[in-house]
Amino acid sequence: QVQLVESGGGLVQPGGSLRLSCAASGSIFSFSIRAMGWYRQAPGKQRELVATISSGGSTNYADSVKGRFTISRDNAKNSVSLQMSSLKPEDTAVYYCNVNSVSFWPWGQGTQVTVSS
């Protein structure tokens, strides 16, 4: 069983920055070959994929966060991060990490990001 633990969320003013971290542990088979993603779910909305990183380090972003968010990974630590800058109120959501696949690992508890003045 894989466990995902997200951290780093909080309350930030518009235009501010946050860095989210996700640590994977448990029965992980070759974390380094897995494409990973950051997802978010705002109240009353479906979970959406905001950023992905391949095993080789290639990245992709949703149009809504392109140029403001940066995803990275540390395979030695089985971790993935999301650097968020120029945050907007519409970025408010619970953020989760998981594999970028049709077959997800068990979801973690997520980390709340609230952008408000």
C-alpha positions as CSV (number, residue, x, y, z in Angstrom):
1,Q,0.0,0.0,0.0
2,V,1.3,3.4,-1.0
3,Q,0.9,6.4,1.3
4,L,0.9,10.0,0.0
5,V,1.4,12.9,2.3
6,E,1.0,16.4,1.1
7,S,2.2,19.5,3.0
8,G,3.0,23.2,2.6
9,G,-0.4,24.7,2.1
10,G,-1.8,27.7,4.0
11,L,-3.3,31.1,3.7
12,V,-1.6,33.5,1.4
13,Q,-2.5,36.9,-0.1
14,P,-3.1,37.3,-3.8
15,G,0.2,37.6,-5.6
16,G,2.0,35.5,-3.0
17,S,3.8,32.2,-3.2
18,L,3.7,28.8,-1.6
19,R,5.7,25.6,-2.1
20,L,3.8,22.3,-1.7
21,S,5.6,19.0,-1.1
22,C,4.4,15.5,-1.4
23,A,6.1,12.4,0.0
24,A,5.4,8.9,-1.1
25,S,6.0,5.9,1.1
26,G,5.0,2.3,1.5
27,S,4.9,-0.3,-1.3
28,I,6.2,1.9,-4.0
29,F,7.6,0.1,-7.1
30,S,10.1,2.3,-8.8
31,F,8.8,5.8,-8.0
32,S,11.4,7.1,-10.5
33,I,9.6,5.6,-13.5
34,R,6.2,7.0,-12.5
35,A,4.8,10.1,-14.1
36,M,3.5,12.2,-11.2
37,G,0.9,15.0,-11.0
38,W,-0.5,17.6,-8.8
39,Y,-4.2,17.9,-8.7
40,R,-6.6,20.3,-7.0
41,Q,-10.2,20.4,-6.0
42,A,-12.1,23.6,-5.2
43,P,-15.3,23.5,-3.2
44,G,-18.2,22.3,-5.4
45,K,-15.9,21.5,-8.3
46,Q,-14.4,18.3,-9.7
47,R,-10.8,17.5,-9.1
48,E,-8.5,18.8,-11.8
49,L,-5.0,18.1,-13.0
50,V,-2.8,21.2,-12.8
51,A,0.7,19.9,-13.4
52,T,2.5,16.8,-14.4
53,I,6.1,15.6,-14.5
54,S,7.3,12.6,-16.4
55,S,9.9,10.1,-15.3
56,G,12.4,12.0,-17.4
57,G,11.5,15.3,-16.0
58,S,9.3,16.7,-18.8
59,T,6.6,18.9,-17.4
60,N,3.1,20.1,-18.5
61,Y,0.7,22.5,-17.0
62,A,-2.9,23.4,-17.1
63,D,-3.4,26.7,-19.0
64,S,-4.7,28.3,-15.8
65,V,-1.4,27.9,-14.0
66,K,1.1,28.0,-16.8
67,G,3.9,30.4,-16.1
68,R,3.0,30.6,-12.4
69,F,3.5,27.0,-11.1
70,T,6.5,24.8,-11.4
71,I,6.5,21.1,-10.7
72,S,9.7,19.2,-9.7
73,R,10.6,15.8,-8.3
74,D,13.3,14.2,-6.2
75,N,13.4,10.5,-7.0
76,A,16.0,9.8,-4.2
77,K,13.4,11.0,-1.7
78,N,10.3,9.7,-3.5
79,S,8.9,13.2,-3.5
80,V,7.3,15.7,-5.8
81,S,6.9,19.5,-5.2
82,L,4.9,22.3,-6.6
83,Q,6.2,25.9,-6.5
84,M,3.3,28.3,-6.8
85,S,3.7,32.0,-7.4
86,S,1.5,34.9,-8.4
87,L,-1.3,33.2,-6.6
88,K,-4.9,34.1,-7.4
89,P,-8.1,33.7,-5.4
90,E,-9.2,31.1,-8.0
91,D,-6.2,28.9,-7.0
92,T,-7.9,28.3,-3.7
93,A,-8.4,24.5,-3.4
94,V,-7.2,21.4,-1.7
95,Y,-4.1,20.2,-3.5
96,Y,-3.2,16.5,-3.9
97,C,-0.4,14.6,-5.6
98,N,-0.7,11.3,-7.3
99,V,0.5,9.3,-10.3
100,N,-0.4,10.7,-13.7
101,S,-2.2,7.6,-14.7
102,V,-5.6,6.0,-15.1
103,S,-4.9,3.9,-12.1
104,F,-4.3,6.1,-9.1
105,W,-2.5,5.3,-5.8
106,P,-4.7,5.9,-2.7
107,W,-5.3,9.6,-2.3
108,G,-3.7,11.4,0.6
109,Q,-5.4,14.0,2.7
110,G,-4.3,16.9,0.6
111,T,-3.2,20.3,1.7
112,Q,-5.4,23.3,1.7
113,V,-4.3,26.4,-0.2
114,T,-6.4,29.6,0.4
115,V,-5.6,32.7,-1.5
116,S,-7.4,35.7,0.1
117,S,-6.7,39.2,1.2
